[in-house]
Amino acid sequence: YMLILKWFISAGAILLSGYLIPGVKVANLWSALILVLILGFLNATIKPLLVLLTLPINILTLGLFTLVINALVVLLASSIVKGFEVGGFLNALLFSLVLVIIQAAFELLFKK
């Protein structure tokens, strides 16, 4: 039950982020639901490898390079998911930041 609720909350956060950021287009709810699954898979598999490979630069930037990795993961997801388009690196970076903020707000809202 909670897993499905989190899935829909994340999809809602993606739809809201797509609405707020001009360079990001999310076609519909199904695209957002699929994107949640793809981002989850990429964050569980590829992202840790990228963080490990870029560890020296990540240490030098005090972890801020992780934002670049997040943007790259979003760009990769946009090439996989039909109905999800990102207009470039900066839009992907902004999308990942807004998505994290919205998801945190939803978590606080639904935790009570």
N, C-alpha and C positions, 0 to 999 in steps of 0.2 A: 504493500500500500504506500509506504513512504517513498520507495524508489520511484514509483510511477508519479507521485506528487512532485518529487524533485525534478523528474524528467520534464514535466509540464511547466514547472516554475522556470527551469533553465530555458525551455523553448520560449516562454513568455519574455524572459530577459533578452533573448536573441531578437525576438520580434521588436521589442521596445528599442534595443540598441540600433537595429536596422532602420527604425523610424527616426531616431534622433540624429544619426550620422548620415550626411548627404551622400557620401560615396559608397555606401553599403546598401545593397538591396536584398531583402529576403522575400521570396515570392509568396509564400503562404505558410500556414501552420505545419504542414507536412515537411516542407523544406527545413523548418526550424527544428522539428523533432528529429529528423535525420541528421541535421548538423550537430545536435547535442550528442548523438551517438558517435559520430565521426570525430568530433573534438575530444570526446572522452577517450576514444581509442588512441588518437594521436598523442594526447597528453599522457597516456599511460605507457606508450611504446616509444615514440620517436623523441618526445621532449626530454625525457631523462638522458637519452643518449646525446642529444645536442648540448644539454647542460654540462654533461661530463666532458665532452670534447672541447667546450669553450670555457672550462673552469678557470684557466688563468686570466682571461679577459673579464670573466664574471667577478673574480676576486678583485681585480684592479678597479672595476667600476662599482664595487660594493653591491653587487647583485642587480644593478640596473640593466645589465645586458640581457637579463632574463626577459625583460620587456620586448627586446628585439626578437628573442626566440619565440615568445608568444605571438608576435606579429607574423613571423614566418610560418608558424603552425596554422594560424588563421588563413594565410594566403594558400597554404597547401590544402586546407579544407575547402576553400572556395574553388579550387580546381577539381575537387572530387564531387562536391554536392551540387547537383543541378538545382537552380532556383536560389542560389546564394552567390552573390557577386560582390567583390571588393574592388574598389577603384584604385588600389595601389598600396604601397607599404605604409604610408602615413595613415591612411584610412584603416588599414588592418591594425595598426598600433592603437589608434584611437578606439576602434571597435573592441579590442581586447581589454583596454582600460575601462571603458564604459560598461562592458559586460560584467567585469569583476565587481564593479561598484553596485550595479543593479542586482546581481546575484546576492551580494552581501546584504543589501537592503531587504530583499525578499526573504533571506534566511532569518534576519532579525524579526521581520514582520510575522512570519509563519512559525517561529520558534515558540511564541507565547501561546 
